[in-house]
Amino acid sequence: MNDYRLSDEELAELRAAHRRVRDIREAYRINAVILLGQGR
């Protein structure tokens, strides 16, 4: 996959959504996007 980076603002929004979500599967999906956006 190409270099997939998110801005600090986008990462902050995703982290806030991750804390708000109640469904654990959705939280894992958001976490996967956060990790991908950090280059992991």
PDB file of N, CA, C and O in Angstrom:
ATOM      1  N   MET A   1       0.840  -1.178   0.000  1.00  0.00           N
ATOM      2  CA  MET A   1       0.000   0.000   0.000  1.00  0.00           C
ATOM      3  C   MET A   1       0.882   1.237   0.000  1.00  0.00           C
ATOM      4  O   MET A   1       1.957   1.245   0.600  1.00  0.00           O
ATOM      5  N   ASN A   2       0.429   2.269  -0.668  1.00  0.00           N
ATOM      6  CA  ASN A   2       1.171   3.523  -0.718  1.00  0.00           C
ATOM      7  C   ASN A   2       1.233   4.158   0.654  1.00  0.00           C
ATOM      8  O   ASN A   2       0.522   3.759   1.576  1.00  0.00           O
ATOM      9  N   ASP A   3       2.094   5.151   0.774  1.00  0.00           N
ATOM     10  CA  ASP A   3       2.242   5.868   2.036  1.00  0.00           C
ATOM     11  C   ASP A   3       0.916   6.534   2.392  1.00  0.00           C
ATOM     12  O   ASP A   3       0.464   7.447   1.702  1.00  0.00           O
ATOM     13  N   TYR A   4       0.310   6.075   3.456  1.00  0.00           N
ATOM     14  CA  TYR A   4      -1.006   6.548   3.873  1.00  0.00           C
ATOM     15  C   TYR A   4      -0.834   7.251   5.209  1.00  0.00           C
ATOM     16  O   TYR A   4      -0.700   6.595   6.242  1.00  0.00           O
ATOM     17  N   ARG A   5      -0.837   8.563   5.200  1.00  0.00           N
ATOM     18  CA  ARG A   5      -0.647   9.346   6.423  1.00  0.00           C
ATOM     19  C   ARG A   5      -1.853  10.248   6.636  1.00  0.00           C
ATOM     20  O   ARG A   5      -2.451  10.747   5.683  1.00  0.00           O
ATOM     21  N   LEU A   6      -2.195  10.445   7.891  1.00  0.00           N
ATOM     22  CA  LEU A   6      -3.268  11.354   8.263  1.00  0.00           C
ATOM     23  C   LEU A   6      -2.675  12.543   9.000  1.00  0.00           C
ATOM     24  O   LEU A   6      -1.644  12.427   9.663  1.00  0.00           O
ATOM     25  N   SER A   7      -3.331  13.679   8.877  1.00  0.00           N
ATOM     26  CA  SER A   7      -2.866  14.867   9.587  1.00  0.00           C
ATOM     27  C   SER A   7      -3.137  14.710  11.081  1.00  0.00           C
ATOM     28  O   SER A   7      -3.906  13.842  11.495  1.00  0.00           O
ATOM     29  N   ASP A   8      -2.503  15.548  11.874  1.00  0.00           N
ATOM     30  CA  ASP A   8      -2.707  15.506  13.323  1.00  0.00           C
ATOM     31  C   ASP A   8      -4.165  15.774  13.676  1.00  0.00           C
ATOM     32  O   ASP A   8      -4.702  15.188  14.617  1.00  0.00           O
ATOM     33  N   GLU A   9      -4.799  16.657  12.922  1.00  0.00           N
ATOM     34  CA  GLU A   9      -6.209  16.973  13.164  1.00  0.00           C
ATOM     35  C   GLU A   9      -7.100  15.758  12.883  1.00  0.00           C
ATOM     36  O   GLU A   9      -8.013  15.459  13.653  1.00  0.00           O
ATOM     37  N   GLU A  10      -6.831  15.072  11.791  1.00  0.00           N
ATOM     38  CA  GLU A  10      -7.606  13.883  11.453  1.00  0.00           C
ATOM     39  C   GLU A  10      -7.417  12.782  12.494  1.00  0.00           C
ATOM     40  O   GLU A  10      -8.371  12.102  12.873  1.00  0.00           O
ATOM     41  N   LEU A  11      -6.173  12.616  12.950  1.00  0.00           N
ATOM     42  CA  LEU A  11      -5.909  11.609  13.981  1.00  0.00           C
ATOM     43  C   LEU A  11      -6.629  11.961  15.276  1.00  0.00           C
ATOM     44  O   LEU A  11      -7.154  11.073  15.947  1.00  0.00           O
ATOM     45  N   ALA A  12      -6.662  13.234  15.638  1.00  0.00           N
ATOM     46  CA  ALA A  12      -7.348  13.660  16.856  1.00  0.00           C
ATOM     47  C   ALA A  12      -8.848  13.384  16.757  1.00  0.00           C
ATOM     48  O   ALA A  12      -9.470  12.958  17.730  1.00  0.00           O
ATOM     49  N   GLU A  13      -9.426  13.628  15.582  1.00  0.00           N
ATOM     50  CA  GLU A  13     -10.854  13.348  15.379  1.00  0.00           C
ATOM     51  C   GLU A  13     -11.140  11.859  15.494  1.00  0.00           C
ATOM     52  O   GLU A  13     -12.142  11.462  16.088  1.00  0.00           O
ATOM     53  N   LEU A  14     -10.266  11.035  14.928  1.00  0.00           N
ATOM     54  CA  LEU A  14     -10.458   9.585  15.000  1.00  0.00           C
ATOM     55  C   LEU A  14     -10.307   9.080  16.433  1.00  0.00           C
ATOM     56  O   LEU A  14     -11.054   8.203  16.866  1.00  0.00           O
ATOM     57  N   ARG A  15      -9.343   9.632  17.165  1.00  0.00           N
ATOM     58  CA  ARG A  15      -9.165   9.219  18.560  1.00  0.00           C
ATOM     59  C   ARG A  15     -10.388   9.586  19.399  1.00  0.00           C
ATOM     60  O   ARG A  15     -10.800   8.817  20.267  1.00  0.00           O
ATOM     61  N   ALA A  16     -10.965  10.754  19.144  1.00  0.00           N
ATOM     62  CA  ALA A  16     -12.167  11.167  19.863  1.00  0.00           C
ATOM     63  C   ALA A  16     -13.333  10.235  19.527  1.00  0.00           C
ATOM     64  O   ALA A  16     -14.102   9.853  20.409  1.00  0.00           O
ATOM     65  N   ALA A  17     -13.457   9.877  18.257  1.00  0.00           N
ATOM     66  CA  ALA A  17     -14.514   8.948  17.843  1.00  0.00           C
ATOM     67  C   ALA A  17     -14.290   7.582  18.476  1.00  0.00           C
ATOM     68  O   ALA A  17     -15.245   6.913  18.870  1.00  0.00           O
ATOM     69  N   HIS A  18     -13.040   7.169  18.573  1.00  0.00           N
ATOM     70  CA  HIS A  18     -12.699   5.876  19.175  1.00  0.00           C
ATOM     71  C   HIS A  18     -13.141   5.840  20.636  1.00  0.00           C
ATOM     72  O   HIS A  18     -13.637   4.816  21.106  1.00  0.00           O
ATOM     73  N   ARG A  19     -12.967   6.941  21.354  1.00  0.00           N
ATOM     74  CA  ARG A  19     -13.374   6.994  22.767  1.00  0.00           C
ATOM     75  C   ARG A  19     -14.892   7.005  22.920  1.00  0.00           C
ATOM     76  O   ARG A  19     -15.423   6.477  23.898  1.00  0.00           O
ATOM     77  N   ARG A  20     -15.593   7.607  21.957  1.00  0.00           N
ATOM     78  CA  ARG A  20     -17.053   7.731  22.051  1.00  0.00           C
ATOM     79  C   ARG A  20     -17.807   6.459  21.691  1.00  0.00           C
ATOM     80  O   ARG A  20     -18.893   6.211  22.214  1.00  0.00           O
ATOM     81  N   VAL A  21     -17.244   5.661  20.809  1.00  0.00           N
ATOM     82  CA  VAL A  21     -17.973   4.522  20.248  1.00  0.00           C
ATOM     83  C   VAL A  21     -18.229   3.448  21.310  1.00  0.00           C
ATOM     84  O   VAL A  21     -17.390   3.194  22.174  1.00  0.00           O
ATOM     85  N   ARG A  22     -19.394   2.832  21.224  1.00  0.00           N
ATOM     86  CA  ARG A  22     -19.781   1.783  22.174  1.00  0.00           C
ATOM     87  C   ARG A  22     -19.572   0.373  21.624  1.00  0.00           C
ATOM     88  O   ARG A  22     -19.317  -0.567  22.376  1.00  0.00           O
ATOM     89  N   ASP A  23     -19.683   0.241  20.308  1.00  0.00           N
ATOM     90  CA  ASP A  23     -19.527  -1.070  19.669  1.00  0.00           C
ATOM     91  C   ASP A  23     -18.041  -1.400  19.540  1.00  0.00           C
ATOM     92  O   ASP A  23     -17.294  -0.665  18.894  1.00  0.00           O
ATOM     93  N   ILE A  24     -17.620  -2.489  20.146  1.00  0.00           N
ATOM     94  CA  ILE A  24     -16.200  -2.846  20.175  1.00  0.00           C
ATOM     95  C   ILE A  24     -15.651  -3.105  18.778  1.00  0.00           C
ATOM     96  O   ILE A  24     -14.493  -2.785  18.507  1.00  0.00           O
ATOM     97  N   ARG A  25     -16.450  -3.672  17.890  1.00  0.00           N
ATOM     98  CA  ARG A  25     -15.973  -3.926  16.520  1.00  0.00           C
ATOM     99  C   ARG A  25     -15.681  -2.619  15.796  1.00  0.00           C
ATOM    100  O   ARG A  25     -14.689  -2.502  15.076  1.00  0.00           O
ATOM    101  N   GLU A  26     -16.549  -1.649  15.995  1.00  0.00           N
ATOM    102  CA  GLU A  26     -16.338  -0.342  15.375  1.00  0.00           C
ATOM    103  C   GLU A  26     -15.089   0.327  15.960  1.00  0.00           C
ATOM    104  O   GLU A  26     -14.335   0.979  15.238  1.00  0.00           O
ATOM    105  N   ALA A  27     -14.879   0.162  17.261  1.00  0.00           N
ATOM    106  CA  ALA A  27     -13.690   0.728  17.906  1.00  0.00           C
ATOM    107  C   ALA A  27     -12.419   0.111  17.323  1.00  0.00           C
ATOM    108  O   ALA A  27     -11.443   0.822  17.081  1.00  0.00           O
ATOM    109  N   TYR A  28     -12.422  -1.188  17.098  1.00  0.00           N
ATOM    110  CA  TYR A  28     -11.259  -1.850  16.504  1.00  0.00           C
ATOM    111  C   TYR A  28     -11.000  -1.343  15.080  1.00  0.00           C
ATOM    112  O   TYR A  28      -9.849  -1.167  14.681  1.00  0.00           O
ATOM    113  N   ARG A  29     -12.052  -1.114  14.334  1.00  0.00           N
ATOM    114  CA  ARG A  29     -11.890  -0.616  12.967  1.00  0.00           C
ATOM    115  C   ARG A  29     -11.299   0.788  12.967  1.00  0.00           C
ATOM    116  O   ARG A  29     -10.411   1.098  12.173  1.00  0.00           O
ATOM    117  N   ILE A  30     -11.805   1.641  13.871  1.00  0.00           N
ATOM    118  CA  ILE A  30     -11.266   2.995  13.971  1.00  0.00           C
ATOM    119  C   ILE A  30      -9.796   2.933  14.383  1.00  0.00           C
ATOM    120  O   ILE A  30      -8.966   3.673  13.856  1.00  0.00           O
ATOM    121  N   ASN A  31      -9.482   2.053  15.322  1.00  0.00           N
ATOM    122  CA  ASN A  31      -8.103   1.900  15.769  1.00  0.00           C
ATOM    123  C   ASN A  31      -7.201   1.450  14.617  1.00  0.00           C
ATOM    124  O   ASN A  31      -6.063   1.907  14.513  1.00  0.00           O
ATOM    125  N   ALA A  32      -7.681   0.586  13.777  1.00  0.00           N
ATOM    126  CA  ALA A  32      -6.898   0.141  12.622  1.00  0.00           C
ATOM    127  C   ALA A  32      -6.585   1.306  11.692  1.00  0.00           C
ATOM    128  O   ALA A  32      -5.474   1.404  11.173  1.00  0.00           O
ATOM    129  N   VAL A  33      -7.548   2.183  11.481  1.00  0.00           N
ATOM    130  CA  VAL A  33      -7.334   3.350  10.631  1.00  0.00           C
ATOM    131  C   VAL A  33      -6.331   4.308  11.292  1.00  0.00           C
ATOM    132  O   VAL A  33      -5.488   4.892  10.612  1.00  0.00           O
ATOM    133  N   ILE A  34      -6.426   4.466  12.613  1.00  0.00           N
ATOM    134  CA  ILE A  34      -5.481   5.321  13.336  1.00  0.00           C
ATOM    135  C   ILE A  34      -4.061   4.783  13.171  1.00  0.00           C
ATOM    136  O   ILE A  34      -3.140   5.540  12.866  1.00  0.00           O
ATOM    137  N   LEU A  35      -3.885   3.487  13.371  1.00  0.00           N
ATOM    138  CA  LEU A  35      -2.548   2.898  13.231  1.00  0.00           C
ATOM    139  C   LEU A  35      -2.021   3.027  11.802  1.00  0.00           C
ATOM    140  O   LEU A  35      -0.841   3.314  11.597  1.00  0.00           O
ATOM    141  N   LEU A  36      -2.884   2.817  10.824  1.00  0.00           N
ATOM    142  CA  LEU A  36      -2.490   2.952   9.427  1.00  0.00           C
ATOM    143  C   LEU A  36      -2.095   4.400   9.143  1.00  0.00           C
ATOM    144  O   LEU A  36      -1.114   4.656   8.445  1.00  0.00           O
ATOM    145  N   GLY A  37      -2.858   5.339   9.684  1.00  0.00           N
ATOM    146  CA  GLY A  37      -2.560   6.755   9.482  1.00  0.00           C
ATOM    147  C   GLY A  37      -1.277   7.209  10.128  1.00  0.00           C
ATOM    148  O   GLY A  37      -0.705   8.225   9.733  1.00  0.00           O
ATOM    149  N   GLN A  38      -0.813   6.460  11.127  1.00  0.00           N
ATOM    150  CA  GLN A  38       0.455   6.774  11.779  1.00  0.00           C
ATOM    151  C   GLN A  38       1.624   6.100  11.075  1.00  0.00           C
ATOM    152  O   GLN A  38       2.776   6.312  11.452  1.00  0.00           O
ATOM    153  N   GLY A  39       1.347   5.303  10.075  1.00  0.00           N
ATOM    154  CA  GLY A  39       2.406   4.657   9.301  1.00  0.00           C
ATOM    155  C   GLY A  39       2.808   3.296   9.822  1.00  0.00           C
ATOM    156  O   GLY A  39       3.856   2.781   9.434  1.00  0.00           O
ATOM    157  N   ARG A  40       2.025   2.708  10.673  1.00  0.00           N
ATOM    158  CA  ARG A  40       2.343   1.389  11.214  1.00  0.00           C
ATOM    159  C   ARG A  40       1.791   0.299  10.335  1.00  0.00           C
ATOM    160  O   ARG A  40       1.963  -0.883  10.635  1.00  0.00           O
TER     161      ARG A  40
END
